[in-house]
Amino acid sequence: MAKHTVTLIPGDGIGIETTSAMQEVVAAAGADIAWEVADAGAECAERCGTPLPEETIEAVKRNKVGIKGPTATPVGTGFRSVNVALRKTLDLYVCLRPVLSIPGAGGRYDDVDLVIVRENTEDLYAGVEFEEGSPEALELIRFVEEHEAGTIRPDSGISIKPISVTATRRIVDYAFDYALKQGRSKVTAAHKANIMKHSDGLFLREAREVAKGYEGRIAFDDRIIDAFCMNMVMDPSQFDVIVFPNLYGDIASDLAAGLVGGLGIAPGANIGADYAVFEAVHGSAPDIAGKNLANPTAEILSAAMMLDHLGEQATAERIRAAVRAVYARGEHLTGDIRRATASGEAPATCTEFTEALVRELERA
Ligand code: NAI
């Protein structure tokens, strides 16, 4: 019997290619894992009528640990995001996204080393929405006006942005605790408390309260999200661990990925008290899906985070070292990295990159 059983959700688009590359690399690194494959995503919705079957949720609950490829969400209409549903159903309240320069990956800076901690269960992702013109939207508009809270145009669609004391305290506490355990020195809270006083204002107030408990051990500061974006692009070295409400964390993750070479190398994890589901930051990349062009590094580094979580740090480190070695050598890199490095060399396929990584692991 394998030492660990992990639920594997290949998902949509390039997920099929990147998760299969990830499995090969994890096996070459010597991890003893049995994969229990489960279905989710847009292609799953076509096959079985739902984008997130109950069996998939049960499989993650049973194994406690999962890893997924991206799942596509229709824009504007159609079913709600599988990711949002998984995070809410399993209360995976932390979205953890380390952002680390890999020499040779074409990043804008050589020395980025920061960690994004994004709240994963509320904010504008709560899914509380009212369609424009619906009786509920009109009633809500009337309510707002009756309470002299402002005016809303009658032809408005409405998304509600709840930010709670409970969720804010636990995500900020996670960020500080993570900083302590990982030997980091500062937590920054990003927000728009100057404009949204009762949601982002609450987030900042509670973050300051939680910070008091870590005084003298971990420093704390805060940034307004727009200034934060400029600061990140100009000098990411001023940040260490950054904690965000859900939406800003989502946007900042892609921005940060862009600083180190792009979405192809940005890993992540969704973590809760009972379960954890690991996944790359990127989406299903329909523009390159099925063409063997995807960069599987992000999924592979997400697997390294999963191995850390499973207590297999040595295997995780072997994978990270092999990734660094392949990038440093500069051969067999995929098209996204070739573009980021402005290299004239022919891009490798997803398969060729994976083979180079497996060779590196076998050599090591
Ligand atoms: P995307 O991340 O799929 O693609 C953005 C751009 O980055 C595209 O040009 C794509 O080719 C490129 N790219 C992304 N990952 C890459 C990789 N590993 N290697 C090489 N190039 C890569 O974002 P987009 O286009 O906004 O979303 C497509 C679909 O993915 C949507 O349905 C969206 O809802 C879903 N999505 C799912 C996520 C998840 O499951 N965690 C996260 C983000 C988006």
Boltz pocket constraint, residues with backbone or C-beta under 6 A from the ligand:
constraints:
  - pocket:
      binder: B
      contacts: [[A, 14], [A, 18], [A, 69], [A, 70], [A, 71], [A, 72], [A, 73], [A, 74], [A, 83], [A, 263], [A, 264], [A, 265], [A, 279], [A, 280], [A, 281], [A, 282], [A, 283], [A, 284], [A, 285], [A, 286], [A, 287], [A, 288], [A, 293], [A, 294], [A, 295], [A, 296], [A, 298], [A, 336]]
      max_distance: 6.0
